[in-house]
Amino acid sequence: MNLKGLEFSKMHGLGNDYVVIDESKEIKIVEENKTDFSIEVCRRGFSVGADGVIFVNKANGKGDIRFRIFNADGSEAEMCGNGIRCFSKFIYDKDIVKKDIIHVETLGGIKIVEVSGENGISTTFRVDMGLSSFNTNEIPVISEKYEFLEEELIVDNEKISLSAVSVGNPHGIIFVDSIDCIDLDRLGPAIENHELFPERINVHFIEIISDKEIKMLTWERGAGYTHACGTGATSSVLIGYKLSKLDNEVLVHLPGGDLEIEVYEKDDNLGAFMKGDANLVFDGKFN
């Protein structure tokens, strides 16, 4: 594919980094090339390097704009918490959608983003992550149980207690005494690709500091270790709240920085707000 002159932005949310491409006016990477493009451009040391590629597309009529994200392995994800903050900063600062409240179409449903900033530049984003699902069929998890909460999982001959939830994409939460003792390179891919998760799963190890504060270590589906995961932070607090381990307002410490998560109840279900920043690293062109 000919990429000469193609403009992009390199962005990150708490160290979770992305290449962002504006296709809101015209498609620049045809559909059949998006997977190969994402694999190539995300290769660290050989290209721009990133955890994934975000495409800004025009809305299909249900929102203001459409968000698409491809992981470093070329697979398309339903949603990404850090990614949607980068996406929101991109479209706001570049005047693609200059609104304080933006309705974003994602494969995980409509997400509402509240933008704060000054002098026309955005700084902080509060995202309504929507209602979660604990239904094993919707996550999905292969199980006869309706919910998969603190269930025993055999991973590499080791017993692990895992809880699963979907916030538009699937997450497995494991509470541990200390995240410093976790062999992430061994357990992460083994859990991600476990036979119980037909669409694979994002994996998070959680150390509880108090009912209002946690530390988190992530192995992201399709990307591996990442400095942060917004949907993962949201999922971890939702699971902790549901299991009465955490309060409804929690500060999440990730290797790349902090996120604020606030759980709410609606229609006999749980949803959450995620608040954090996003940063532009540089703009560039392919040659």
Phi, psi and omega in degrees: 000144181270112183255002187301127179086354181293124181273146177210166172236138172262125185225163174211151171238106182057035178090350174279106195252150187217151166263126184246130182233130181274113174241026183288339180251328178206147178283124184254333175241111184297155189306315184290348179258353186296323179295308181297320178299315183296318178299315184291314186287338182274352183292109180291137181089343181240343181213208180298315181085125181189167173279343181182175179239132179250132176248130175266113181241156177292152184291155175269008177113352182259346182217191178275331187199162183242135182252127173231141181222134177243133179287172181295339178270005177092353179281145179270132179260157181286319185202165176202121184294313177291323180296321183287334174289317176299315177304314183294320177296318180301308185288331180283309184291333179263012175060028175284315170223103184260076180228150177285335176234119185242130175263114187251125176279129175225167175294343177263016179104179179285129176245133181259123183245125174263124184256131173242145179180192178206151180055035175080003180245129181280149181230320186227146184227129176246114188251126170280107185283355177082183181281143180269170175227129176256004180288121184300330179290332183269340185293309354261156172228136176281101183201148175279348181275151180289320177239151181243086186239121180050047178268146181284132179234132176265115182232116179052046180063021179239138179275128181231137176265114187235142174241142185239146179206156173242133171240039187105338171216160190275141181222139174247128185246129179234118178273131183227164179289323180209130178284346181290343183262005185274129173273083188294322182295335178270310186282325183305299181294330180294320178285317180307319186257017180297146185298341179285347184243091187296337177250021185063179184204148171282140188240130182225128174259128188239127173252121182275121175272314174204182180287356178240008187204132179221162171246146189222139176233130191237138164244110188269135178304122177084355183229334183087212179297133173228153181291339182197158175209112184291316177292329177292318177299317178299312181297320182297318179289322177300314179295315180299321178292316181296327180270007179062029176265336186228157174285176180277348175239117188225137172267124183253121177265119177245161180306330182268354182147197186245150172230147175256126180241132178234117181274140173229159179249135181206132177052044180059028178222172181247135173232181182203152169257142175240131180235131179186184182252182175206154187222140171274127177270307176194161170257150180206177175225143173282140177236000000 
